[in-house]
Amino acid sequence: MNILMLGWELPPHNSGGLGVACYHMSKALALKGAKIDFVLPYTAHHPGTEFMTVHGATGLTPLERYGLGAYDSSKVLDKTLSKADINDLKDMRGVQKRYVEFVEKLVLTSQPDIIHAHDWLTMEAGMRAKELTDAPLIVHVHATEFDRSGSNSGNPLVHEIEYQGMMMADRIIAVSNITKNIIVQKYGIPEGKIEVVHNAIDVSSFDDGYVYDHSTYKYLEALKAEGYTVITTVTRFTIQKGLANFVRAAARACEKYDKLVFLLAGDGEQRDELIALASSLGISDKVFFTGFVRGKQWRDAYSVGDVFVMSSVSEPFGLTALEAAHHGNALIISRQSGVGEVLHSIFRYDFWDEDVLADQLIGIATSNALKTELQQNIKHEYDKISWNDVADLCIKIYDKSQQGVTV
């Protein structure tokens, strides 16, 4: 089976979970015999991708691609693709237009059996490829514009692209039931067209000789030796992630229990706002900001933590929770996060309920038995989630789409 996989990032040049999911899904499909052409909007070396052919649609570097604002569409989109300048690679729409042109040329020489497009970023290219080849189009929704904009309405042009892509798709894959419900309720897509396929974790991919370096967070380790509990989150600093609520909950928890510290790993447009908020709440000595991390520093941020919080306003899945669990964290997950559909040994709360989150933080921090139980039990849950199973489900969806059978 020849698969045209349309994505926006791959490790190590990813800024979030989308690239990680695409990588492991593609690898699992390739191990089952699929031939994959993976198209990216930039050109770079991606170690460990020998199982597929990676194409760069433009000569952009990963750093230049980061600056396009793919996850903050409010400052990106103000024009349809037809009005975009294909030569302006500093503009998201120009890059997307070049991406579509590249796909148009690629399908002339490599006829796909399946077109698999990930999120709004590649849906226009997926629709165009379907027009040219008549191959089934699978639209994989990792996040909608409603998720990315948090409580705001989002960019209407992105909504239109998502609606058109999902309407034209032969099948839609949603990463959670939360996402499926949004697609049905907000976009009016028939429920029978959508299949939920949860993300997974490849435990073996972490078996690379990594050893946690206690000196990376030496000060936090010293505090842990004094009985402090380290609360971590690893995420983009955007409104979608509910971090303002998280910081306010942290302040409330600290009012009742002093031995808590918070590590916020990541970056984004809310960074300065969150630093100012922590200061105004009087906990600037309790909250540590790492900036953007990847590689060993990224894993050290997980390893130093005792408890991981996913505070998202709307999180379709949330791969970082699985990664944090693998590195020994107990989990507190907002009810608005899809990963809670596959995990049970966790604490849950509504993202806006700062008092509940504060109480949960204190409850875990003051009971070593509870913390240990959560940390141990979660291992038996995430270890059963496999990308191999994800690939099997994808292949079933591909087969049915080729046969014209409703999923």
C-alpha positions in Angstrom: 0.0 0.0 0.0 1.4 3.4 -1.1 0.5 6.1 1.5 0.9 9.8 0.8 1.4 11.2 4.3 1.0 14.9 4.6 2.4 16.4 7.8 3.9 19.6 9.2 6.7 18.4 11.4 8.8 15.4 12.5 11.2 14.9 15.4 13.7 16.3 16.2 12.3 19.4 14.5 8.9 19.3 16.1 7.4 21.9 18.4 4.7 19.6 19.9 3.1 16.2 19.9 1.9 16.3 16.3 5.3 15.4 14.9 5.9 12.7 17.5 2.5 11.1 16.7 3.2 11.2 12.9 6.6 9.7 13.3 5.5 6.7 15.4 2.4 6.1 13.4 4.3 6.1 10.1 7.0 3.8 11.5 4.3 1.3 12.7 2.6 1.4 9.3 5.9 0.9 7.5 6.7 -2.2 9.7 3.4 -3.6 8.4 4.6 -3.2 4.8 3.3 0.3 3.8 5.4 2.4 1.5 5.2 6.0 2.7 6.0 9.3 1.1 6.0 11.9 3.9 5.8 15.5 2.8 7.0 18.4 5.1 7.0 22.1 4.6 10.7 22.5 5.3 14.0 20.7 4.5 16.1 19.0 7.2 17.7 15.8 8.3 15.5 13.5 10.3 17.5 10.6 11.9 15.7 7.3 12.1 13.3 7.9 9.2 14.8 5.3 6.8 11.5 3.4 6.8 9.9 6.1 4.6 10.8 8.7 2.1 10.7 12.3 3.5 10.2 15.1 1.1 10.8 18.8 1.8 8.3 21.0 -0.1 10.4 24.1 0.4 13.9 25.0 1.2 12.9 26.5 4.6 14.9 25.5 7.6 13.1 24.2 10.7 13.8 27.4 12.5 12.2 29.5 9.7 9.2 27.2 9.8 8.8 27.7 13.5 8.3 31.4 12.9 5.3 30.9 10.7 2.9 30.6 13.7 1.3 27.3 12.7 -0.3 27.0 16.2 -1.5 30.6 16.5 -3.6 31.1 13.4 -5.0 34.4 14.6 -1.8 36.1 13.4 -1.4 33.9 10.4 -4.4 33.7 8.1 -6.1 36.5 6.4 -6.2 35.3 2.8 -7.5 32.4 0.8 -4.9 30.1 -0.9 -5.7 31.5 -4.3 -4.6 35.0 -3.1 -1.4 33.9 -1.4 2.0 34.6 -2.9 3.6 31.3 -3.6 7.0 33.0 -3.6 6.5 34.5 -0.1 7.9 31.9 2.2 7.7 34.2 5.2 4.0 33.9 5.1 2.1 30.8 6.2 -0.2 30.9 3.2 2.7 31.3 0.8 4.3 28.2 2.3 1.0 26.2 2.2 0.6 27.2 -1.4 4.1 26.0 -2.2 3.3 22.8 -0.2 0.2 22.2 -2.4 2.2 22.7 -5.6 4.8 20.2 -4.4 2.1 17.6 -3.7 0.6 18.2 -7.2 3.9 17.4 -8.8 4.6 14.4 -6.5 1.4 12.6 -7.3 2.2 12.7 -11.0 5.1 10.4 -10.4 4.0 8.5 -7.3 0.4 7.4 -7.4 -0.9 6.9 -3.8 -3.4 4.3 -2.7 -4.3 6.5 0.3 -3.8 10.1 1.2 -3.4 10.7 4.9 -3.5 14.4 5.9 -2.8 15.7 9.4 -4.7 18.7 10.7 -5.7 21.9 8.9 -2.2 22.7 7.9 -2.2 20.0 5.2 -5.9 19.6 4.4 -5.8 21.8 1.3 -3.0 19.7 -0.1 -4.9 16.6 0.8 -8.0 17.8 -1.0 -5.9 18.7 -4.1 -4.2 15.3 -4.1 -7.6 13.6 -4.0 -8.9 15.7 -6.9 -5.8 14.7 -9.0 -5.6 11.0 -8.1 -9.1 10.0 -6.9 -7.4 8.1 -4.0 -9.3 8.0 -0.7 -8.6 11.0 1.6 -8.1 10.3 5.3 -8.2 13.5 7.4 -6.5 13.0 10.8 -7.6 15.6 13.3 -5.1 16.0 16.1 -6.6 19.4 17.1 -9.3 21.7 15.7 -9.3 25.5 15.7 -11.7 25.4 18.6 -9.0 23.6 20.6 -6.2 26.0 19.6 -8.2 29.1 20.4 -9.2 28.0 23.9 -12.3 29.9 24.9 -12.2 32.1 21.8 -13.9 31.5 18.5 -10.6 31.2 16.5 -9.8 32.1 12.9 -12.8 31.8 10.6 -10.7 30.9 7.6 -9.1 28.0 9.5 -12.6 26.8 10.5 -13.5 26.9 6.8 -10.5 24.9 5.8 -11.2 22.3 8.5 -14.9 22.1 7.4 -14.0 21.7 3.7 -11.3 19.1 4.5 -13.5 17.0 6.7 -16.5 17.2 4.3 -14.3 16.1 1.3 -12.5 13.4 3.3 -13.6 9.8 2.8 -12.9 9.0 6.5 -11.9 11.1 9.5 -9.7 10.0 12.3 -10.1 11.8 15.6 -7.5 11.3 18.4 -10.2 11.2 21.1 -14.0 11.1 21.8 -13.6 14.7 22.9 -12.4 15.6 19.4 -15.0 13.5 17.7 -17.7 15.3 19.6 -16.3 18.7 18.5 -16.3 17.6 14.9 -19.9 16.4 15.1 -21.3 19.3 17.1 -19.3 22.2 15.8 -18.8 21.2 12.1 -21.9 19.1 11.6 -20.0 16.1 10.2 -21.9 12.8 10.3 -20.8 10.7 13.3 -20.5 7.5 11.2 -17.7 9.2 9.1 -15.4 9.5 12.2 -13.3 6.9 13.8 -11.6 7.5 17.2 -8.0 6.3 17.2 -6.2 7.2 20.4 -2.5 8.0 20.3 0.0 5.7 22.0 3.6 5.6 23.3 6.5 3.7 22.1 8.3 2.8 25.3 11.2 1.2 23.4 12.0 4.6 21.8 13.0 5.9 25.3 15.5 3.0 25.7 18.4 5.0 24.2 20.9 5.1 27.0 19.4 8.1 28.6 20.3 8.7 32.2 18.8 11.5 34.3 21.3 14.1 35.2 20.6 15.3 38.7 22.7 18.4 38.1 20.4 19.7 35.4 17.9 20.8 38.1 20.3 20.9 41.0 18.3 23.4 43.0 15.1 21.5 42.6 16.8 18.3 43.6 18.1 20.1 46.8 14.5 21.1 47.5 13.3 17.6 47.0 15.8 16.4 49.5 14.2 18.8 52.0 10.8 17.3 51.4 9.5 19.5 48.6 7.3 18.1 45.8 8.1 19.1 42.2 5.0 19.8 40.0 5.8 19.9 36.3 4.2 20.6 33.0 5.8 20.5 29.6 3.8 22.4 27.0 3.4 25.4 24.7 2.5 28.5 26.5 -0.7 29.3 24.7 -4.3 30.0 25.9 -5.3 26.4 24.9 -3.1 25.0 27.7 -4.9 26.7 30.6 -1.7 27.7 32.3 -3.1 30.9 33.9 -5.5 28.7 35.8 -2.7 26.4 36.7 -0.5 29.2 38.1 -3.4 30.5 40.1 -4.1 27.0 41.5 -0.4 26.8 42.4 -0.7 30.0 44.4 -3.8 28.6 46.3 -2.0 25.4 47.0 1.0 27.2 48.4 -1.2 29.2 50.7 -2.1 25.9 52.4 1.1 23.9 52.0 4.5 25.4 51.6 6.6 22.6 50.3 5.6 22.8 46.6 7.6 24.0 43.6 6.5 24.2 40.0 8.6 23.6 36.8 7.0 25.0 33.6 9.0 23.7 30.6 8.2 25.3 27.3 7.7 28.6 25.6 5.0 30.6 23.7 3.2 33.9 23.5 2.0 33.7 27.2 5.5 33.4 28.7 5.8 37.0 29.9 2.2 37.0 31.1 2.7 33.9 33.2 5.9 35.2 34.7 4.1 38.4 35.7 1.2 36.4 37.1 3.4 34.3 39.3 5.1 37.4 40.6 1.8 39.2 41.3 0.5 36.1 43.2 3.7 36.1 45.3 5.0 32.7 44.1 7.8 33.8 41.8 10.2 32.0 44.1 8.1 28.8 43.6 7.7 28.8 39.8 10.6 28.0 37.5 10.5 28.6 33.7 12.9 26.6 31.6 12.2 28.0 28.2 11.8 25.7 25.2 13.5 22.3 25.8 14.1 19.2 23.7 16.3 16.2 23.8 18.0 15.4 27.1 16.9 18.6 28.8 13.3 17.8 27.8 13.5 14.3 29.4 15.3 15.8 32.5 12.3 18.1 33.0 10.1 15.0 33.2 12.5 13.1 35.4 12.8 15.8 38.1 9.1 15.9 38.5 6.9 14.0 41.1 3.6 15.1 39.7 2.7 16.1 36.1 -0.2 18.5 35.5 -2.0 18.8 32.1 -4.2 21.9 32.6 -5.5 22.3 29.1 -8.7 24.1 28.3 -9.2 21.8 25.3 -6.6 19.0 24.6 -7.6 16.5 21.9 -5.2 13.9 23.3 -2.0 14.9 25.2 1.0 12.8 24.5 3.1 14.6 27.1 1.0 12.9 29.8 2.1 9.4 28.6 5.7 10.6 28.4 5.5 12.1 31.9 4.1 8.8 33.3 6.9 6.9 31.7 9.4 9.1 33.6 7.8 8.3 36.9 5.2 11.1 37.4 1.8 10.9 39.0 -0.7 12.5 36.7 -3.4 15.2 37.2 -5.3 15.7 34.0 -8.0 18.2 33.1 -11.3 16.6 32.2 -11.0 18.5 28.9 -8.0 16.3 27.8 -8.5 13.2 25.7 -5.7 11.2 27.2 -7.9 10.7 30.2 -10.0 8.4 28.0 -7.2 5.7 28.1 -5.8 6.3 31.6 -7.5 5.6 34.9 -4.9 5.8 37.7 -5.0 9.6 37.5 -6.6 12.6 39.2 -9.0 14.6 37.0 -10.5 18.1 37.4 -12.2 20.8 35.2 -9.5 23.2 33.9 -11.2 26.2 35.4 -11.6 24.7 38.9 -8.5 26.1 40.6 -9.6 25.1 44.1 -9.9 21.4 43.1 -6.5 21.4 41.4 -5.0 23.0 44.5 -6.5 20.4 46.8 -5.3 17.6 44.5 -1.8 18.9 44.5 -1.7 19.1 48.3 -3.3 15.7 48.6 -0.6 14.0 46.5 2.2 16.0 48.1 1.2 15.2 51.6 0.7 11.5 51.1 3.7 9.6 49.9 1.6 6.4 49.8 -0.9 8.0 47.4 1.8 9.5 45.2 3.6 6.1 45.0 0.4 4.3 44.2 -0.4 6.7 41.3 3.1 6.5 40.0 3.2 2.7 40.0 -0.4 2.0 38.8 -0.1 4.2 35.8 2.8 2.1 34.4 0.4 -0.8 33.9 -1.9 1.4 31.8 0.4 3.3 29.4 2.5 0.2 28.8 -0.5 -1.5 27.1 -1.0 1.4 24.6 0.7 0.5 21.4 1.4 2.2 18.1 1.2 -1.2 16.5 -2.5 -1.3 17.5 -2.9 2.3 16.0 -1.4 1.1 12.7 -3.8 -1.9 12.6 -6.8 0.5 13.1 -5.5 2.8 10.4 -5.1 0.0 7.9 -8.7 -1.1 8.6 -9.9 2.4 8.0 -7.8 2.6 4.7 -9.3 -0.7 3.5 -12.8 0.3 4.2 -12.3 3.7 2.6 -11.1 2.0 -0.6 -14.1 -0.3 -0.5 -16.5 2.6 0.1 -17.7 1.0 3.4 -18.9 3.2 6.2 -16.7 2.9 9.3 
